[in-house]
């Protein structure tokens, strides 16, 4: 029996994670991470109080202690500032991946260890495997449609060792069934959407509240002026809608294929394999983390360039500065600076990093 702190978010997955830990006989405490309060009146739905109430109701149903852990300041400095600084600099950051490394298995895990807990359990659809040498691996979740291991790509070994994913071996319908069996208040609650721990806020509304619009020209790949954009931070590579540029070709829409930050120009083109800037085979990944063993030699593995994307075969060459040169077997669409690349081998999450540039 172990002393486990379960991150109760107010959703069904974390609720079931707590229930399973209790059923297995562990000493369990539930805690809600209070990361964000919408004091700046950002447009959108931020139902943190409802989530706290739901998490508390689950803990009460399971007969376990419940806590609210105030991490607002840390979330502001580690996630919100990272997010806004990234968009201001022209990249497209991924707050959900950073939230797992910096918050759930960062300051929240530190809090748990300081309080005498042995591990933090969450509702992630991922699996953990302990090795004979005492290290731990993270694997894809059994439910391939819900697998969330990609969001753990920047975690390191000390975090993986203290992580538990009770829902990882289950399919989503099984999780719902367990919630019904325990008669949990969240059994029929819909899955949440939106920015990590901020709620149902449109990213464009969130950004517009903090980053002023900076209009500029929209050009096609030949340099012809096609219209005006509202600010480069509101667009991402591969974006098909929202740029407001009509295509002269029937059935062929323009997509965002590039940004010229120096001139504040947005570049659009057609979604074709020979469109400059849209498809690439080589790129550089930085801010690299390894879950277990560091990759130190040229090797062929699999890379997942975004959530919901398929893993692709890739040759990875370590660079002297710690970055990785990736050479994909097949050209990849819309490799976007600031986004996360997950590294896998036979279903095992090796690690990940941040796309920095295409070559």
Sine and cosine of phi, psi and omega as CSV:
sin_phi,cos_phi,sin_psi,cos_psi,sin_omega,cos_omega
0.00,0.00,0.71,-0.71,-0.02,-1.00
-0.85,-0.52,0.32,-0.95,0.06,-1.00
-1.00,-0.08,0.92,-0.39,-0.15,-0.99
-0.88,-0.47,0.73,-0.69,0.16,-0.99
-0.98,-0.20,0.87,-0.50,-0.01,-1.00
-0.98,-0.18,0.79,-0.61,0.08,-1.00
-0.98,0.21,0.99,-0.17,0.00,-1.00
-1.00,-0.01,0.93,-0.38,-0.04,-1.00
-1.00,-0.04,-0.18,0.98,-0.09,-1.00
0.99,-0.13,0.03,1.00,0.03,-1.00
-0.98,-0.20,0.14,-0.99,-0.08,-1.00
-0.95,0.32,-0.58,0.81,-0.07,-1.00
-0.91,0.42,-0.75,0.66,0.02,-1.00
-0.93,0.37,-0.51,0.86,0.05,-1.00
-0.89,0.45,-0.70,0.72,0.01,-1.00
-0.93,0.37,-0.60,0.80,0.06,-1.00
-0.84,0.54,-0.70,0.72,0.03,-1.00
-0.91,0.42,-0.69,0.73,-0.02,-1.00
-0.88,0.48,-0.66,0.75,0.00,-1.00
-0.93,0.38,-0.60,0.80,0.04,-1.00
-0.90,0.43,-0.64,0.77,0.05,-1.00
-0.91,0.41,-0.69,0.72,-0.02,-1.00
-0.89,0.46,-0.53,0.85,0.00,-1.00
-0.98,0.18,-0.06,1.00,0.10,-0.99
1.00,-0.07,0.16,0.99,0.00,-1.00
-0.97,0.22,0.35,-0.94,0.15,-0.99
-1.00,0.10,0.94,-0.34,-0.20,-0.98
-0.90,-0.44,0.69,-0.73,0.15,-0.99
-0.81,-0.59,0.69,-0.73,0.06,-1.00
-0.99,-0.16,0.63,-0.78,0.00,-1.00
-0.63,-0.78,0.70,-0.71,0.09,-1.00
-0.99,-0.14,0.79,-0.61,0.06,-1.00
-0.99,0.11,0.94,-0.35,0.02,-1.00
-1.00,0.02,0.99,-0.13,-0.13,-0.99
-0.97,-0.23,-0.39,0.92,-0.18,-0.98
-0.48,-0.88,0.73,-0.68,0.20,-0.98
-0.79,-0.61,0.78,-0.63,-0.09,-1.00
-0.98,0.21,0.94,0.35,-0.01,-1.00
-0.98,0.19,-0.24,0.97,-0.04,-1.00
-1.00,-0.08,0.12,0.99,0.03,-1.00
0.85,0.53,0.70,0.71,0.10,-0.99
-0.93,0.36,0.74,-0.68,0.01,-1.00
-0.87,0.49,0.67,-0.74,0.04,-1.00
0.75,-0.66,0.09,-1.00,-0.06,-1.00
-0.99,-0.14,0.87,-0.50,0.02,-1.00
-0.84,-0.54,0.99,0.12,-0.19,-0.98
-1.00,0.05,0.73,0.69,-0.10,-1.00
-0.90,0.44,-0.60,0.80,-0.01,-1.00
-0.91,0.41,-0.63,0.77,0.07,-1.00
-0.88,0.47,-0.65,0.76,0.01,-1.00
-0.91,0.41,-0.65,0.76,0.05,-1.00
-0.87,0.49,-0.71,0.70,-0.01,-1.00
-0.88,0.47,-0.67,0.75,0.01,-1.00
-0.91,0.41,-0.67,0.74,0.02,-1.00
-0.89,0.46,-0.67,0.74,0.02,-1.00
-0.89,0.45,-0.66,0.75,0.00,-1.00
-0.90,0.44,-0.61,0.80,0.05,-1.00
-0.91,0.42,-0.72,0.69,0.02,-1.00
-0.86,0.50,-0.66,0.75,0.02,-1.00
-0.89,0.45,-0.67,0.74,0.01,-1.00
-0.88,0.47,-0.61,0.79,-0.03,-1.00
-1.00,0.09,-0.17,0.99,0.01,-1.00
0.96,0.29,0.54,0.84,-0.01,-1.00
-0.90,-0.44,0.35,-0.94,0.06,-1.00
-0.91,0.42,0.55,-0.84,0.02,-1.00
-0.79,-0.62,0.68,-0.74,0.02,-1.00
-0.75,-0.66,0.44,-0.90,0.21,-0.98
-0.92,-0.39,0.87,-0.49,-0.04,-1.00
-0.97,-0.22,0.89,-0.45,-0.07,-1.00
-0.99,0.15,0.94,-0.34,0.01,-1.00
-0.82,-0.57,0.44,0.90,-0.09,-1.00
-0.86,0.51,-0.72,0.69,-0.04,-1.00
-0.90,0.44,-0.68,0.73,0.00,-1.00
-0.92,0.40,-0.61,0.80,0.01,-1.00
-0.92,0.40,-0.62,0.79,0.02,-1.00
-0.89,0.46,-0.73,0.68,-0.09,-1.00
-0.97,0.24,-0.57,0.82,-0.11,-0.99
-1.00,-0.07,-0.45,0.89,-0.07,-1.00
-0.89,-0.45,-0.82,0.57,-0.06,-1.00
-0.90,0.43,-0.73,0.69,0.01,-1.00
-0.90,0.44,-0.65,0.76,0.06,-1.00
-0.86,0.50,-0.69,0.72,-0.02,-1.00
-0.88,0.47,-0.78,0.63,-0.06,-1.00
-0.93,0.37,-0.65,0.76,0.03,-1.00
-0.89,0.46,-0.61,0.79,0.02,-1.00
-0.89,0.45,-0.75,0.66,0.00,-1.00
-0.91,0.42,-0.61,0.79,0.03,-1.00
-0.89,0.45,-0.52,0.85,-0.03,-1.00
-1.00,0.05,-0.04,1.00,0.09,-1.00
0.98,-0.17,0.01,1.00,0.03,-1.00
-0.99,-0.14,0.11,-0.99,0.02,-1.00
-0.89,-0.46,1.00,-0.05,-0.08,-1.00
-0.96,0.29,0.24,-0.97,0.02,-1.00
-0.85,-0.53,1.00,-0.05,-0.08,-1.00
-0.92,0.39,-0.48,0.88,-0.05,-1.00
-0.91,0.41,-0.65,0.76,0.02,-1.00
-0.93,0.38,-0.69,0.73,0.02,-1.00
-0.92,0.39,-0.53,0.85,0.01,-1.00
-0.88,0.47,-0.62,0.78,0.02,-1.00
-0.92,0.38,-0.68,0.73,-0.02,-1.00
-0.96,0.29,-0.69,0.72,-0.13,-0.99
-1.00,0.04,-0.50,0.87,-0.11,-0.99
-0.95,-0.32,-0.95,0.30,-0.09,-1.00
-0.84,0.55,-0.74,0.67,0.00,-1.00
-0.94,-0.34,0.38,0.93,0.09,-1.00
-0.91,-0.42,-0.98,-0.19,-0.06,-1.00
-0.92,0.39,-0.53,0.85,0.03,-1.00
-0.93,0.36,-0.66,0.75,0.08,-1.00
-0.90,0.43,-0.66,0.75,0.05,-1.00
-0.85,0.53,-0.69,0.73,0.04,-1.00
-0.87,0.50,-0.71,0.71,-0.03,-1.00
-0.88,0.48,-0.71,0.70,-0.02,-1.00
-0.91,0.40,-0.63,0.78,0.03,-1.00
-0.90,0.43,-0.49,0.87,-0.02,-1.00
-1.00,0.04,0.08,1.00,0.06,-1.00
1.00,-0.01,0.15,0.99,0.07,-1.00
-0.99,0.17,0.46,-0.89,-0.02,-1.00
-1.00,-0.09,-0.37,0.93,-0.04,-1.00
-0.35,-0.94,0.34,-0.94,0.13,-0.99
-0.93,-0.37,0.79,-0.62,0.05,-1.00
-0.95,-0.30,0.65,-0.76,0.02,-1.00
-0.74,-0.68,0.10,-0.99,-0.01,-1.00
-1.00,-0.03,0.29,0.96,-0.01,-1.00
-0.87,0.50,0.61,-0.79,0.15,-0.99
-1.00,0.04,0.98,0.20,0.05,-1.00
-0.51,-0.86,0.24,-0.97,-0.01,-1.00
-0.81,-0.58,0.42,-0.91,0.04,-1.00
-0.85,-0.53,0.65,-0.76,0.04,-1.00
-0.78,-0.63,0.83,-0.55,0.04,-1.00
-1.00,0.03,0.74,-0.67,-0.02,-1.00
-1.00,-0.05,0.37,-0.93,0.04,-1.00
-0.87,0.50,-0.45,0.89,-0.02,-1.00
-0.99,0.14,0.07,1.00,0.05,-1.00
1.00,-0.06,-0.08,1.00,0.04,-1.00
-1.00,-0.02,0.17,-0.99,-0.03,-1.00
-0.77,-0.64,0.61,-0.79,0.09,-1.00
-0.95,-0.30,0.42,-0.91,0.18,-0.98
-0.93,-0.36,0.75,-0.66,-0.03,-1.00
-0.88,-0.47,0.29,-0.96,0.09,-1.00
-0.87,0.49,0.50,-0.87,0.07,-1.00
-0.93,0.36,0.45,-0.89,-0.02,-1.00
-0.90,0.43,-0.52,0.85,0.04,-1.00
-1.00,0.09,0.98,-0.20,-0.09,-1.00
-0.90,0.44,-0.43,0.90,0.00,-1.00
-0.98,0.21,-0.38,0.92,-0.04,-1.00
-0.93,-0.37,-0.03,1.00,-0.07,-1.00
-0.72,0.69,0.81,-0.59,-0.03,-1.00
-0.88,-0.47,0.26,0.97,-0.01,-1.00
-0.87,0.49,-0.50,0.87,0.03,-1.00
-0.80,0.59,-0.61,0.79,-0.04,-1.00
-0.96,0.30,-0.10,1.00,0.02,-1.00
-0.96,-0.28,0.22,0.98,-0.16,-0.99
-0.89,0.45,-0.39,0.92,-0.03,-1.00
-0.99,-0.16,0.17,0.99,0.02,-1.00
-0.97,0.24,0.45,-0.89,-0.01,-1.00
-0.91,-0.41,0.11,-0.99,-0.17,-0.99
-0.87,0.50,-0.69,0.72,-0.04,-1.00
-0.90,0.44,-0.45,0.89,0.06,-1.00
-0.97,0.23,-0.69,0.73,0.01,-1.00
-0.88,0.47,-0.61,0.79,-0.04,-1.00
-0.89,0.45,-0.50,0.87,-0.05,-1.00
-0.97,-0.24,0.27,0.96,-0.03,-1.00
-0.96,-0.27,0.59,-0.81,0.10,-0.99
-0.74,-0.67,0.65,-0.76,-0.01,-1.00
-0.79,-0.61,0.98,0.19,-0.11,-0.99
-0.87,0.49,-0.41,0.91,-0.02,-1.00
-1.00,0.01,-0.05,1.00,-0.15,-0.99
-0.89,0.45,-0.48,0.88,-0.02,-1.00
-1.00,0.00,0.03,1.00,-0.15,-0.99
-0.94,-0.34,0.41,-0.91,0.19,-0.98
-1.00,0.06,0.42,-0.91,-0.03,-1.00
-0.83,0.56,-0.70,0.71,0.03,-1.00
-0.86,0.50,-0.54,0.84,0.06,-1.00
-0.91,0.41,-0.62,0.79,0.02,-1.00
-0.89,0.45,-0.70,0.72,0.05,-1.00
-0.87,0.49,-0.64,0.77,-0.01,-1.00
-0.91,0.42,-0.64,0.77,0.05,-1.00
-0.90,0.44,-0.66,0.76,0.03,-1.00
-0.87,0.49,-0.63,0.78,0.05,-1.00
-0.92,0.38,-0.65,0.76,-0.02,-1.00
-0.89,0.46,-0.62,0.78,0.02,-1.00
-1.00,0.08,-0.04,1.00,-0.02,-1.00
0.83,0.56,0.71,0.70,-0.02,-1.00
-0.97,0.24,0.62,-0.78,-0.02,-1.00
-0.87,0.48,-0.35,0.94,-0.05,-1.00
-0.99,-0.12,0.14,0.99,-0.13,-0.99
-0.82,0.57,-0.59,0.81,-0.04,-1.00
-0.95,-0.31,0.14,0.99,-0.02,-1.00
-0.94,0.35,0.70,-0.72,0.01,-1.00
-0.94,0.35,0.48,-0.88,0.05,-1.00
-0.92,0.40,0.60,-0.80,-0.01,-1.00
-0.98,0.19,0.42,-0.91,0.06,-1.00
-0.77,-0.64,0.25,-0.97,0.10,-0.99
0.94,-0.34,-0.15,-0.99,-0.04,-1.00
-0.93,0.38,0.60,-0.80,-0.03,-1.00
-0.76,0.65,0.91,-0.41,0.10,-1.00
0.91,0.41,0.15,0.99,0.08,-1.00
-0.98,-0.21,-0.53,0.85,0.08,-1.00
0.94,-0.35,-0.33,-0.95,-0.11,-0.99
-0.99,0.13,0.92,0.39,0.01,-1.00
-0.92,-0.40,0.79,-0.61,0.07,-1.00
-0.91,0.42,0.72,-0.69,-0.03,-1.00
-0.84,0.54,-0.62,0.78,-0.02,-1.00
-0.90,0.44,-0.62,0.78,0.05,-1.00
-0.93,0.38,-0.66,0.75,0.01,-1.00
-0.88,0.48,-0.73,0.69,-0.03,-1.00
-0.92,0.40,-0.68,0.74,-0.05,-1.00
-0.88,0.47,-0.45,0.90,-0.01,-1.00
-0.95,0.32,-0.47,0.88,-0.09,-1.00
-0.91,-0.41,-0.47,0.88,-0.04,-1.00
-0.91,-0.41,0.91,-0.40,-0.05,-1.00
-0.89,0.46,0.56,-0.83,0.08,-1.00
-0.87,0.49,0.62,-0.79,0.07,-1.00
-0.70,-0.72,0.99,0.10,-0.10,-1.00
-0.88,0.48,0.48,-0.88,0.03,-1.00
-0.35,-0.94,-0.04,-1.00,-0.06,-1.00
-0.99,0.12,0.54,-0.84,0.18,-0.98
-0.97,-0.26,0.81,-0.59,-0.01,-1.00
-0.88,-0.48,0.46,-0.89,0.19,-0.98
-1.00,0.05,0.04,-1.00,-0.12,-0.99
-0.92,0.38,-0.25,0.97,0.07,-1.00
-1.00,0.04,-0.12,0.99,-0.01,-1.00
0.99,-0.12,0.05,1.00,-0.01,-1.00
-0.97,0.24,0.71,-0.70,0.01,-1.00
-0.95,0.30,0.81,-0.59,-0.08,-1.00
-0.91,-0.41,-0.21,0.98,-0.04,-1.00
0.31,-0.95,-0.32,-0.95,-0.02,-1.00
-0.80,-0.60,0.62,-0.79,0.09,-1.00
-0.96,-0.28,0.24,-0.97,-0.07,-1.00
-1.00,-0.08,-0.21,0.98,-0.04,-1.00
0.42,-0.91,0.75,-0.66,-0.09,-1.00
-0.86,0.50,-0.47,0.88,-0.04,-1.00
-0.93,0.38,-0.24,0.97,-0.03,-1.00
-1.00,-0.02,0.05,1.00,-0.06,-1.00
-0.77,-0.64,0.44,-0.90,0.03,-1.00
-0.69,-0.72,0.41,-0.91,-0.03,-1.00
-0.86,0.51,0.66,-0.75,0.01,-1.00
1.00,0.07,-0.06,1.00,-0.05,-1.00
-0.92,0.40,0.79,-0.61,-0.06,-1.00
-1.00,-0.09,-0.53,0.85,-0.09,-1.00
-0.87,-0.49,0.31,-0.95,0.11,-0.99
1.00,-0.06,-0.16,0.99,0.01,-1.00
-1.00,0.02,-0.29,0.96,0.12,-0.99
0.98,0.19,0.23,0.97,-0.02,-1.00
-0.97,-0.23,0.88,-0.48,0.02,-1.00
-0.99,0.16,0.62,-0.79,-0.01,-1.00
-1.00,-0.08,0.65,-0.76,0.06,-1.00
-0.96,0.27,-0.21,0.98,0.01,-1.00
-1.00,-0.02,0.76,-0.65,0.06,-1.00
-0.92,0.40,0.77,-0.64,0.06,-1.00
0.96,0.28,0.11,0.99,-0.01,-1.00
-0.78,-0.63,0.98,-0.22,-0.05,-1.00
-1.00,0.08,0.42,-0.91,0.14,-0.99
-0.97,0.25,0.55,-0.83,0.13,-0.99
-0.79,-0.61,0.36,-0.93,0.06,-1.00
-0.96,0.29,0.83,-0.56,-0.02,-1.00
-0.89,-0.46,-0.09,1.00,0.02,-1.00
-0.03,-1.00,0.24,-0.97,0.08,-1.00
-0.71,-0.70,0.68,-0.74,0.13,-0.99
-0.93,-0.38,1.00,-0.06,-0.10,-1.00
-0.90,0.45,-0.59,0.81,-0.03,-1.00
-0.88,0.47,-0.61,0.79,-0.01,-1.00
-0.98,-0.20,0.02,1.00,-0.02,-1.00
0.83,0.56,0.73,0.69,-0.05,-1.00
-0.90,-0.44,0.65,-0.76,0.09,-1.00
-0.97,-0.24,0.74,-0.67,-0.06,-1.00
-0.95,-0.31,0.76,-0.65,0.03,-1.00
-0.86,-0.52,0.45,-0.89,0.02,-1.00
-0.34,-0.94,-0.11,-0.99,-0.01,-1.00
-1.00,-0.03,0.48,-0.88,-0.04,-1.00
-0.98,0.18,0.96,0.27,-0.02,-1.00
-0.78,-0.63,0.45,-0.89,-0.11,-0.99
-0.89,0.45,-0.39,0.92,-0.02,-1.00
-0.98,-0.17,0.16,0.99,0.03,-1.00
-0.96,0.29,0.86,-0.51,-0.04,-1.00
-0.85,0.53,0.75,-0.67,0.09,-1.00
1.00,-0.02,-0.28,0.96,-0.09,-1.00
-1.00,0.00,-0.66,0.75,0.01,-1.00
-0.91,-0.41,0.62,-0.78,-0.03,-1.00
-0.54,-0.84,0.45,-0.89,0.06,-1.00
-0.95,-0.31,-0.46,0.89,-0.05,-1.00
-0.86,-0.50,0.60,-0.80,0.05,-1.00
-0.37,-0.93,0.24,-0.97,0.04,-1.00
-0.93,-0.36,0.74,-0.67,0.06,-1.00
-0.90,-0.43,0.78,-0.63,0.02,-1.00
-0.88,-0.48,-0.14,-0.99,-0.05,-1.00
0.75,0.66,0.75,0.66,-0.12,-0.99
-0.99,0.16,0.72,-0.70,0.08,-1.00
-0.83,-0.56,0.52,-0.85,0.04,-1.00
-0.84,-0.54,0.78,-0.63,-0.01,-1.00
-0.91,0.41,-0.66,0.75,-0.05,-1.00
-0.76,-0.65,-1.00,-0.04,-0.04,-1.00
-1.00,0.00,0.72,-0.70,0.00,-1.00
-0.96,0.28,0.69,-0.73,0.06,-1.00
-1.00,0.10,0.87,-0.50,-0.12,-0.99
-0.86,-0.51,-0.02,1.00,0.01,-1.00
-0.74,-0.68,0.33,-0.95,0.09,-1.00
-0.82,0.57,0.78,-0.62,-0.09,-1.00
-0.41,-0.91,0.51,-0.86,0.06,-1.00
-0.99,-0.12,0.87,-0.50,0.02,-1.00
-0.74,-0.68,-0.35,-0.94,0.10,-0.99
-0.86,-0.51,0.58,-0.81,0.01,-1.00
-0.81,-0.58,0.70,-0.71,0.07,-1.00
-0.95,-0.32,0.95,-0.33,-0.14,-0.99
-0.98,0.22,-0.23,0.97,0.03,-1.00
-0.23,-0.97,0.28,-0.96,0.06,-1.00
-0.90,0.43,0.61,-0.79,-0.03,-1.00
0.97,0.24,-0.08,1.00,0.07,-1.00
-1.00,0.08,0.44,-0.90,0.08,-1.00
-0.97,0.25,0.51,-0.86,0.12,-0.99
-0.94,0.33,0.65,-0.76,-0.06,-1.00
-0.86,-0.51,0.63,-0.78,0.07,-1.00
-0.90,0.44,0.67,-0.74,-0.08,-1.00
-0.49,-0.87,0.59,-0.81,0.16,-0.99
-1.00,-0.04,0.81,-0.59,-0.04,-1.00
-0.91,-0.40,0.83,-0.56,0.00,-1.00
-0.88,-0.47,0.91,-0.42,0.04,-1.00
-0.89,0.46,0.65,-0.76,0.05,-1.00
-0.97,-0.25,0.33,-0.94,-0.06,-1.00
-0.89,0.46,-0.46,0.89,-0.04,-1.00
-1.00,0.02,0.17,0.99,0.03,-1.00
1.00,-0.01,-0.14,0.99,0.03,-1.00
-0.99,0.14,0.11,-0.99,-0.02,-1.00
-0.82,-0.57,0.72,-0.69,0.15,-0.99
-1.00,-0.04,0.85,-0.53,0.01,-1.00
-0.95,-0.30,0.74,-0.67,0.09,-1.00
-0.82,-0.57,0.98,-0.22,-0.03,-1.00
-0.96,0.27,0.59,-0.81,0.07,-1.00
-0.92,0.40,-0.63,0.78,0.05,-1.00
-0.90,-0.44,0.64,-0.77,0.03,-1.00
-0.83,0.56,0.64,-0.77,-0.04,-1.00
-0.95,-0.32,0.62,-0.78,-0.05,-1.00
-1.00,0.04,0.71,-0.71,0.17,-0.99
0.81,0.59,0.78,0.62,0.18,-0.98
-0.92,0.38,0.88,-0.48,-0.23,-0.97
-0.90,-0.43,0.86,-0.51,0.06,-1.00
-0.82,0.58,0.73,-0.69,-0.02,-1.00
0.98,-0.19,-0.40,0.92,0.03,-1.00
-0.98,0.19,0.24,-0.97,-0.11,-0.99
-0.98,-0.20,0.65,-0.76,0.12,-0.99
-0.93,-0.38,0.84,-0.55,0.05,-1.00
-1.00,-0.09,0.67,-0.74,0.01,-1.00
-0.97,-0.25,0.76,-0.65,-0.05,-1.00
-0.73,-0.68,0.37,-0.93,0.16,-0.99
-0.47,-0.88,0.91,-0.43,-0.01,-1.00
0.80,0.59,0.67,0.74,0.05,-1.00
0.99,0.13,-0.04,1.00,0.02,-1.00
-1.00,-0.09,0.76,-0.65,0.06,-1.00
-0.98,0.21,0.94,-0.35,0.00,-1.00
-0.98,0.19,-0.59,0.81,-0.05,-1.00
0.32,-0.95,-0.47,-0.88,0.00,-1.00
-0.01,-1.00,0.00,-1.00,0.00,-1.00
-0.26,-0.97,-0.11,-0.99,-0.09,-1.00
-0.94,-0.35,0.79,-0.62,0.08,-1.00
-0.88,0.47,0.79,-0.61,0.00,-1.00
-0.95,-0.33,-0.68,0.74,0.01,-1.00
-0.34,-0.94,0.42,-0.91,0.12,-0.99
-0.98,-0.18,0.44,-0.90,-0.08,-1.00
-0.87,-0.49,0.00,0.00,0.00,0.00
